[in-house]
Amino acid sequence: MPGLTAWQGLFDHGKLQSGQRVLIHGAAGVVGSMAVQLAREAGAYVIGTGRASGRRTALDFGAQEFIDLENDSLEDVDAVDLVFDVLGGEVAERSARLVRPGGTMVTIAGPTEAHPIDGKTIDFIVVPDRPQLIEIVQKVREGKIRTNIGEVATLDDAVAVFNKTDRAKGKTIIRVRS
Ligand SMILES: NC(=O)c1ccc[n+]([C@@H]2O[C@H](COP(=O)([O-])OP(=O)(O)OC[C@H]3O[C@@H](n4cnc5c(N)ncnc54)[C@H](OP(=O)(O)O)[C@@H]3O)[C@@H](O)[C@H]2O)c1
């Protein structure tokens, strides 16, 4: 699901091309880390964002720059062709101003009023797509991209693991069969 979401945001909606600049929010997160890797693989220049604690992870996944949203100035980022937003709200509004004329902001955080001055905003919900999923899985198997898995729990522990306040970062996997 994170792979599909990243793929559809970058390529189906964002029309990302090799050589373009993309700003990816939540770059250490589950969707963001997939987006960082797929964008790099496609030859884009990737600026990741997140909290200070996510810097190392975002850079390890391949971001070429990292903006700590709590301490750095987002406004200092040079214009980008695409913003991949996972946060919405005020961050989306400030990011829209960074989109170059004719560029796009895609968001998975729900409908937003944030629009680039001369560009578009697309909010979307991931849809199942078997050929895309097969391609993503192939890239994982070939070691070209890696998943961001936080915790693996049994089905018996599923409720407890989702209720935990200190849940591990990354995707939680519930193993339904041993
Ligand atoms: N539209 C769709 O189809 C679709 C599909 C999948 C997911 N989503 C949505 O997309 C969002 C992201 O999902 P995800 O699975 O990638 O979540 P995630 O793994 O929690 O990733 C979010 C990342 O953003 C960081 N972050 C959150 N708030 C921040 C802030 N105020 N300033 C700086 N960094 C911040 C988080 O850091 P911390 O971990 O330190 O908080 C984390 O690294 C969720 O709301 C999810 O529901 C939508």
PDBQT file of the ligand as one rigid body, heavy atoms in Angstrom, charges set to zero:
ROOT
HETATM    1  N1  LIG A 201      -4.649   9.174   0.507  1.00  0.00    +0.000 N 
HETATM    2  C1  LIG A 201      -4.156   7.936   0.572  1.00  0.00    +0.000 C 
HETATM    3  O1  LIG A 201      -4.407   7.103  -0.276  1.00  0.00    +0.000 OA
HETATM    4  C2  LIG A 201      -3.258   7.550   1.720  1.00  0.00    +0.000 A 
HETATM    5  C3  LIG A 201      -2.508   6.368   1.649  1.00  0.00    +0.000 A 
HETATM    6  C4  LIG A 201      -1.632   6.061   2.704  1.00  0.00    +0.000 A 
HETATM    7  C5  LIG A 201      -1.528   6.918   3.794  1.00  0.00    +0.000 A 
HETATM    8  N2  LIG A 201      -2.304   8.048   3.829  1.00  0.00    +0.000 N 
HETATM    9  C6  LIG A 201      -2.164   9.013   4.940  1.00  0.00    +0.000 C 
HETATM   10  O2  LIG A 201      -0.910   9.651   4.762  1.00  0.00    +0.000 OA
HETATM   11  C7  LIG A 201      -0.376  10.022   6.031  1.00  0.00    +0.000 C 
HETATM   12  C8  LIG A 201       1.045   9.491   6.163  1.00  0.00    +0.000 C 
HETATM   13  O3  LIG A 201       1.020   8.080   6.251  1.00  0.00    +0.000 OA
HETATM   14  P1  LIG A 201       2.333   7.263   6.655  1.00  0.00    +0.000 P 
HETATM   15  O4  LIG A 201       1.900   5.852   6.764  1.00  0.00    +0.000 OA
HETATM   16  O5  LIG A 201       3.466   7.602   5.750  1.00  0.00    +0.000 OA
HETATM   17  O6  LIG A 201       2.602   7.858   8.131  1.00  0.00    +0.000 OA
HETATM   18  P2  LIG A 201       3.947   7.860   8.965  1.00  0.00    +0.000 P 
HETATM   19  O7  LIG A 201       4.736   6.620   8.735  1.00  0.00    +0.000 OA
HETATM   20  O8  LIG A 201       3.584   8.239  10.356  1.00  0.00    +0.000 OA
HETATM   21  O9  LIG A 201       4.785   9.062   8.283  1.00  0.00    +0.000 OA
HETATM   22  C9  LIG A 201       4.576  10.422   8.548  1.00  0.00    +0.000 C 
HETATM   23  C10 LIG A 201       5.955  11.060   8.698  1.00  0.00    +0.000 C 
HETATM   24  O10 LIG A 201       5.789  12.476   8.844  1.00  0.00    +0.000 OA
HETATM   25  C11 LIG A 201       6.392  12.894  10.064  1.00  0.00    +0.000 C 
HETATM   26  N3  LIG A 201       5.582  13.981  10.626  1.00  0.00    +0.000 N 
HETATM   27  C12 LIG A 201       4.310  13.911  11.081  1.00  0.00    +0.000 A 
HETATM   28  N4  LIG A 201       3.912  15.119  11.506  1.00  0.00    +0.000 NA
HETATM   29  C13 LIG A 201       4.955  15.961  11.318  1.00  0.00    +0.000 A 
HETATM   30  C14 LIG A 201       5.162  17.342  11.564  1.00  0.00    +0.000 A 
HETATM   31  N5  LIG A 201       4.212  18.118  12.100  1.00  0.00    +0.000 N 
HETATM   32  N6  LIG A 201       6.349  17.900  11.237  1.00  0.00    +0.000 NA
HETATM   33  C15 LIG A 201       7.331  17.128  10.705  1.00  0.00    +0.000 A 
HETATM   34  N7  LIG A 201       7.199  15.813  10.445  1.00  0.00    +0.000 NA
HETATM   35  C16 LIG A 201       6.012  15.238  10.753  1.00  0.00    +0.000 A 
HETATM   36  C17 LIG A 201       6.368  11.671  10.962  1.00  0.00    +0.000 C 
HETATM   37  O11 LIG A 201       7.331  11.779  11.970  1.00  0.00    +0.000 OA
HETATM   38  P3  LIG A 201       7.032  11.075  13.409  1.00  0.00    +0.000 P 
HETATM   39  O12 LIG A 201       6.921   9.605  13.121  1.00  0.00    +0.000 OA
HETATM   40  O13 LIG A 201       8.205  11.450  14.238  1.00  0.00    +0.000 OA
HETATM   41  O14 LIG A 201       5.726  11.667  13.892  1.00  0.00    +0.000 OA
HETATM   42  C18 LIG A 201       6.679  10.564   9.952  1.00  0.00    +0.000 C 
HETATM   43  O15 LIG A 201       8.060  10.474   9.677  1.00  0.00    +0.000 OA
HETATM   44  C19 LIG A 201      -1.345   9.453   7.088  1.00  0.00    +0.000 C 
HETATM   45  O16 LIG A 201      -2.204  10.498   7.473  1.00  0.00    +0.000 OA
HETATM   46  C20 LIG A 201      -2.108   8.390   6.324  1.00  0.00    +0.000 C 
HETATM   47  O17 LIG A 201      -3.388   8.192   6.852  1.00  0.00    +0.000 OA
HETATM   48  C21 LIG A 201      -3.146   8.384   2.817  1.00  0.00    +0.000 A 
ENDROOT
TORSDOF 0
